[in-house]
Amino acid sequence: MADYKPVQDLPDEAVELLDEGSHSPNAMIDQPKVEMQEQEQDTARHRSTASPSSSIVNLANTVLGSGMLAMPSAVASVGLIPAIFLILFAAATSSLGLYYLSRCAARTEGRNASFFAVSQLTWPSAAIFFDLAIAIKCFGVSVSYLLIIGDLMPTIITSLAGISNQDNMLLDRRFWITVFTVTAIVPLSFMRKLDSLKYTSIVSLFAVAYLCAIVIWHFSSSNFINDPTGNVEMVHFSTRFFRSLPVFVFAFTCHQNLFAVYNELKDNSKQVMVTVIGISIGSATVIYEIIGTLGYLSLGKLVHPNFILEYPSSVFVTGGRIALVILNTFSFPLQAHPCRASLEKVIACLKSNTRKNGKAPPPTPFQFFAMTTAILIGSYIVAITVTKLDLVLAFVGSTGSTLISFILPGLFYVKINENEPWHREKIAALCLAIYGVAVMVICLTFNIIHIYQS
């Protein structure tokens, strides 16, 4: 007969287990579930190996894309002095939205932060619409990258090979969009982790430095005639301001990758996130001020939306155009990644299990392949059909960019902290959301009117 041991003689761990069992009959049944959740969290931590420097590079590369090329034209819409302050204001509001998203991410479980996960904590029924809007926004930005490649490659070929016959296939924008999509963009877009793109992002940032060098050189060069139109204005205001304001908003939008950065950072504490956001947006602000103001002073009021096309052909400028093609090629996957992630959540929301438990299962290999392929084919078809870069940026900036940069971060933060008193951060979050709604309604209206009149 086995010896009987009173409870007080048992190990402390056993006593605790007995106490839990006495209060919860399902304690032994729930134990495997708890262990499984802990194992998932440990796996997520193991995969979170990104450093702050690599996260800064990826986030900065997401910011510094097609918005750079349209910045001098946006500056021309308001004049030099207002534009300088408008760039600073756009940077500040963008940083605020990123900060609120990082604080909302801290409320989610483990390393699975996303717009969908935050939506489940705030407005679960609207999660599918939020992610659909984000997917459309990222898709639009991807299209703008292909448009830039299609615009620049014919000028590069003309400069290098001296081909001027417009019927030549090498001067066909659609040909080059096809070439770069098949050879470079497709392989990079199938990478699963954002941190895998850190090396291509570093190469892209060298292209940004090259572009800055071109702008500074032509502004300071005595052989280049500054302001050929003679129409540089310190202050200018017209209805064009409302059509160009979304470009400033679009230029600082990188919020679609904030959650991926948060999940992959080895140390994603509040202090580290603030540092990553501050350095990324701060460096982009300096670059936008240089390119926007000096490009406007050099090229004048009628500067082209893709200002690099207006500089005279030379080896130096051609090298810059090649660097921009590389930049936009490597930036495409930084939009395809969050676009695919949002589509995953949209598809998951259509399933009854997801609606019931509020958790989106990871995509199967086939779903991953199918969604990535759909993004690539869809963006390719639109890019070879549409030719106006400024139109794409204006609509993406006034809809998707304002939604994920201002409206959702502000509303999410207010909702998650609804039981707390109205402190300074909470009031600022509400003001940010209201500002986003105003920008969306007013700017979208003016852009629609402009298209109708033209």
Secondary structure, DSSP 4 states (H G I P E B T S, - for coil): -PPP--GGGS-HHHHHHHHHHHH-TTHHHHHHHHHHHHHHHHHHHHH--B-HHHHHHHHHHHHSSTHHHHHHHHHHHH-HHHHHHHHHHHHHHHHHHHHHHHHHHTTSSTT---HHHHHHHH-GGGHHHHHHHHHHHHHHHHHHHHHHHHHHHHHHHHHHH----TTSGGG-HHHHHHHHIIIIIHHHHT-S-GGGGHHHHHHHHHHHHHHHHHHHHHHH-TTS-S-TTS---SS--STHHHHHHHHHHHHT--GGGHHHHHHHBS---HHHHHHHHHHHHHHHHHHHHHHHHHHHHHH-TT--SSGGGGSPP-HHHHHHHHHHHHHHHHHHHHHHHHHHHHHHHHHHHTSHHHHHH--PPPPPHHHHHHHHHHHHHHHHHHHTT---HHHHHHHHIIIIIHIIIIIHHHHHHHHHTTTS---HHHHHHHHHHHHHHHHHHHHHHHHHHHHHH-
